Amino acid sequence: MPAGLVISAPASGVGKTTLTLALARAWRNRGLNVQCFKSGPDYIDPAFHAAATGRASVNVDSWAMDRGTIAHLVGRGTDADVVLAEGSMGLFDGVAARGVSGTGATADIAEMLGWPVLLVIDPSGQAQTAAAIAAGLRDYRAGVRLAGVVLNRVASQRHEDLVRRALNDAGIAVFGALPRHAEISLPKRHLGLVQAEEQAEIDKLIDEAARFVAEHVDLDEVLRSAASWSPQPAANGMNVTPPGQRIALARDAAFSFIYPHMLEAWRAAGAEISIFSPLADEAPDASADVCWLPGGYPELHAGKIAANARFRGGLRAFADTRPVHGECGGYMVLGTALTDADGIRHEMTGLLGLETSFAKRRMHLGYRLAALAAPMPGHQVGARLRGHEFHYSTIVAQPDTPLAVVHDATGAVIAETGSRRGQATGTFFHLIAEDR
């Protein structure tokens, strides 16, 4: 029977991902099968999970998904020995208004699955106060159970002793304390971690993190703190209609932000996926019946994309007769032009009139609920789509027919409506699920 555990923290940037990867690899090195999940809308961390465990990881999201979908997705952990769900932001951080089955908080998943929470606490700049924070998180919500704490970035043995004593006095187990160790820091950029597939040394980094954590954390005690978990059969699977029978999917360093569960759902529904690389100047497969451009980092490769005539011409020819859809970065590439952070304007494919700029960055972040005013691949007019938007681009022009009426998680209408022109459509949000 698998043992389930949620890895969370009081805030972002404390070390959840590093600890998750280290525990997963350390237990895998001991011969255990480890399954990871990511709570919340993050399309980067699952690839790191897969690198650490050798098993595909997917997102579970209480704002966008119902309980049946979450049960279906976590069911893949049935044959594992250990199941780890890595949280996002702080343990109770979600949106103000409830979504399908919760607010998107990691605590929703912990309570729903009955898994205890392993807290990562960074006591930098404090000592006994760290225990007060941990105790507050333990007592904040009755249905969420705390397994214990791992301290990260402790400054000295004296510092560790002060924090440990306070946590012990509060009745909170301390499974270990990690000194500062730069060698296991994961590199970052403006949308989060540098992607796993871009890091040639990722396997060595995870191995070093596993060695370091095994040296400082009682892995046996952590494992004993996890809850025995008997997955409940899901009444239904993913409610996802593939955008086509044969999908040409852009996939490279500029186009990689797509949720793994979406690709799995497309394949499970019988769709075939044909990969092509715009950065390698490849055009979409001529035998495909739809083309999909995910988000990613087109702003870091805008000059190359603009110069790749075979890709641009092939995509335009494809769109003459078949649907093309772009999400976020893919949407920007379907537009007329993209201005990079240096203020250089690059021509894009021109399938849509959208023009965006990174010269003056502005963060757009949050859940999105879109009611389609026009069809897009896989979804008809009136469909209600749930997704998440995260980018730093500014809209210079968005002249085409709006694709949807889009609301944020509070119900407020937002300006990023998406666009439609001919066979081309695009959205700034990344699709997570469709309302049933």
N, C-alpha and C positions, 0 to 999 in steps of 0.2 A: 504494500500500500504506500503510495507516495507521501512524502512529508512536505507540507506547504509553508512558505514563509514570505513575508512582504518586507522589502528593504526600503526604508523611508528615512526622513530627516526633518528637522525643523524648517529647512529652507533649501533653496537651490545652491549648488556650488560647494556642498559639504563633503562629497565623496561617495555618493550612492552608486554611481556607475562603476567606479573603480572597485569598490567593495563587492558589488554584485559579480563583476567579471572575475575577481580574485577567488571568491568563494566557489563560483561555478567551476573554474579551472582546477582549483585545489581538490574539490571533491571528485571531479572527473579523473584527475591523476590518481585518485584512490580506487578507481574502478567503478564509481557510481555514475548512473545516467542522470544528467541534470537538464531540466527543461526551464527555460526562462520566458518571461512575458514582460511587456512594458505597459504600465498603467498610464493612460493619457496619450495625447496626440504628439508622439515623437517618432519620426520615421528614420532617425539615425541610430539610436541605441539598439534596436533589434539586430542590426548587422553585427554589432560588437558582441551581443549575446551569442549569436550563431558562431562567431569566431572562437568564443570561449568554450562552447559546449559541443559543437559539431551538430547541433540541432537547430532547425529554424525557429525563430522567435516571432511572436506577433503582438500587436497592441490589443489591450482591452480598455474600454472607455465607457464609464457610466453615464456621461452626458449624451453620447451619440448612440450607444448600443443598449438594447434591452437585455434582460437577464438571460433569455434563451440564446441570444447571440454570444454573450460572454461565456455561458456554459458550454456552448459548442466549441468555442475557441480554446478554452482551457482544457477541454477534453483530451487534447493532444498530450497532456501530461500524465495520462493514465498509466503508461508503461515506464515512467521515470521513477527514480528513487527519491529525487529531491526536485521540488518545483519552487522557483524563485520569481516573484513579481517585483520588478524594480519600479518604484514610484517616481512621480514627477513633482517638482517644486517641494513645498512642505506637506506634511502628512494630511492636513485638513484643507489644503488650498484647492479651491474649485471656483466655480462661478456663483453669482448671487442667486440665480434662478435655476431650479431643478430642471434637468433634461429628461431623457428617457427613463433612466433608472437611478439617477443621482446627479451630483453637481460636477462630476469629473474629478473629484478628489480621490487620492490614493486610499484614503480611509474607507470610501465606498466599497472598493474592491476587497479590502481586508475584511470588512464586515460581511460582505456578500458571500465570500468563500470560506469564512471562518478561520483564516490564517492569521497567526500572531505577527506582530510588527517588530522587526529588528531595526532599531534606530541608530543612525550614524550621527554622532554628536561631535562637532568641532568646538572645543572649549578655548580656542584662541582668544586672548584678552579677558578671560574670566576663569573662575575656578568652581566654587560651590554653586554659583548661579546656574551652571550647566545641569546640576541635579534638579533645580527648581523647574527648568525648562522641560526636562525629561518627565518629571512628575506631572507637570501640567498637561503634557501631551498624553500621558497614560490615563489621566482622569477626565479628559475633555469629553469623551464620547463613550457611553456605556458599552456599545457593541463592538468596540475596537480594543483588542487585547495586546498589551506590550510584552514581547518576549524578553527583551533586554537591550543592552547598549554596546556598541563598539565606539570607542573614542578615536578620533582622527586628528592628526597634527598636534599631538601633545608636545609641549616645549621642553620638558625635563621630567626626571623621575619624581621630583618634588611636586611638580604640577600634576602629574598623573595621580600621585597619592592623595592630594587634596580633593581632586574630582572623584576618585574612587570612593573615598570615605563618605563623601556627601551622598553619592548614589546608593551606597550600601545602607546608609542611615534612612534613605527614602524607600528602601526595600526593592531597589531596581538592580537587576543582575548586570554585571559588567563582564562581557565575554573577551575583551582585549582592548589594548590601547596601541595605536599606531603612531610612532614618531614621524616627523616630517621626512619625506623621501621623494625627492624630485624625480627620480628615475621612473616612477610609476604615474607621473602626471600625463594625462591625455591632452594632446594639442587641441586648441579651439580656434574658431573663427566666428564671424558675426551671426551665424544662424545656429551655433552650437559647436559640438565636437567636429573636428576634421573626420570625415567619413572613414570607416574601417577599411574600405576597399582602396583608399588613397594612401594608406600607411603600410609600407613594405615591412616594417618591423613590428607590426601589431602583435604577432604571435609571441615574439620575444618579450614585448612589454607586458602582455597578459601573464606569461610564465613568471616574470619577475614580480608582478603584483601578487600572484598566487604564492610564490615562495615567501615574500615579505609578510603577507597576511597570515600564512600558516605558522610563521615564526612568532607572531605577536598576538594571535587570536586563538582561543580554544575552539577548534573546529568541531570537536565532538560535542561540546556543550551547546554550541549554536545549533547543531543538527538535532540534538535532543529537545531543544526548545520549539522546534517546528511542529506543526499540528499534523497528525495522521489525517489523511484526506481521502475520502471515497467520493470520486466525482459522480455527480448526479447526471443521468442521461439527459441530453438536451432535447427538448420537445421539437426544436426546429434548428436549422442551420442558418447560414448567412442569407439575408434577403438581398441578394445582389444579382442584377441582370448584366451580363457582359455587354460591352459596347458593340461587339460584333462577334462573328464566328471565328474570324482570323484577324488578330490584332497586331499591327505593326507598332512596337513599343520602343520609343527612344530610350537608350540606356547607356550612359557613360558618366564621366565626372561632372558634366553640366546638367544632366537629366537623370536624377536618381531618387528623388523624393516621392516615393509612392509606398503606401502601406502594404506590407507583405500579405496581410489577410485579403486585400483586394485582388492581388494577383492569384492567390490560391482559390478564391471564390470564382474568379473567371475560369480558371482551369477546371475546377470542380463542376462548373456548369457546361463544360464541353468545349470551351473556346481554346483556340491555339494562339500562342504568343510568339511573334517573330521579332527578335531584337535587332535594332540597328543603331549605329553611333553617328550622330550629327558631327561630333568633333573629328571623327575619322572621315568626314565628308561622304557619308553613306546616305542614300535615299531610302525611304520606306519600301518594304517589300511590295512589288507591283501586284502580287497575288492577294494581298490583304484587302479586307473590306472596310477597315477603319484604321486610323492612325491616332496614337495617343502620345502626347508629349508631357511627361511628368515635370514637376518642379525640380529645382536643384540650384546650380550656381552659374547661370548663363552670364551674369554680370562679370564673372571672373574670366570668361572665355568669349566675350562679345566680339572681339576683333576676329577671332578664328571662325566663329559662327558666320559672321558677315562675309568672310572671304571664301567660305565653302560653297562654291556655286553648284556643285552636284547635289548637295543636300537641299539647298534652297530651291533650286529648279525642280528637283524630284518631288519635294513636298508640295510645291504649287501645282504641279501636274497631277499629283494624287488628289488634291483638294478640288480639282475641276469636276471630278465624278464621284468622290467618296468623302465621308465625314472625317474631319480632323479636329481633335480636341486637345487643348492645352491647360494644364493646371499651374498657376502661379508662374514660376520661371518659364514653363512651357507656353503659357499664355503670353508672356512678354515676347517670346521669340516668334509667336504667330503675329505679333504686332508690326507696326511700321518701323519703329526705331527704338533703340535702347541706349541711353547715355550712361557711361560707366562712372565710377567714383572719381576719375580724373577729369571728368567733364567732356570726354570724347564721345561724340554721337556715332553710333553704329547702325547701319541699316539692317533690319531683320527681314522676315520673309514676306511681310506685307499682306498676309491673308486677312488680317484685321487692322483696323485703324488705330489700335491702342499704341500710345507712345509713353514710355516710362523713363525715369531718371534716377540714378543713384548719386548724382552730384550733390544733392541735398537729401540726406537720408532721413526717413521718418519711419518709425517702427509701426507696423500693423500686426496686431496679435489678438487672437481670440477665436472662440467657437463661432460657427456660422450655420444658420438655418436658411436654406434657399428654397423658395417656391418657384419652379421653372415657369417662365412666361413664354418660353419657346423650347422646342425639343433639343436635346443633346444626345450624343451616342449612349444608348442603353436606357434612356429615361425620357418619358413623354411630358408634354405640357401638364402642369399641375403637380408633378412629382415634388415631394419635399425631401431635400437632400441635407444631410448633416455632415459638416466638415470643419476644418480648422485652417485659419489663415495666419501666416507668419512670414513677413518679409519687410525689407527696408526701402522699397522703391516708392517713388512719388509718381502719381499719375499726371502726365503732361496733357494727354488727350485720351478720351474714351468715347469716340463719336458713333460707334455702331449701335445697332438695336440691342437694348439690354437683354441679357439672357434670363435673368431672374430678379425677383424681389428678395433681397438678402437682409436678414436681421442678425444682430449679434445675440449673445446669450441673454441679454436683458430684454430683448424684444425691440430694441431700437433699430430703425432702418439705417443701413450703411450705404455709402456711395459706390462701393466696389461691387457692382451688379453683375459683372461678367459681360460678355459680348457675343453677338452672333452676326455673321455676314456670310451668306451663301452656305457652303458646306462646313465652314469653320466656326468653332465655338471655343470659348475659354472662360475660366474662372480664376479668381485669386485664391479661393480656398481649395484645400486638398480634400477630396471625398473620403469619408469614413464609412457612412452607412446611409441607407434610405429608410425613411419612416415607413413602418409596415402599414 
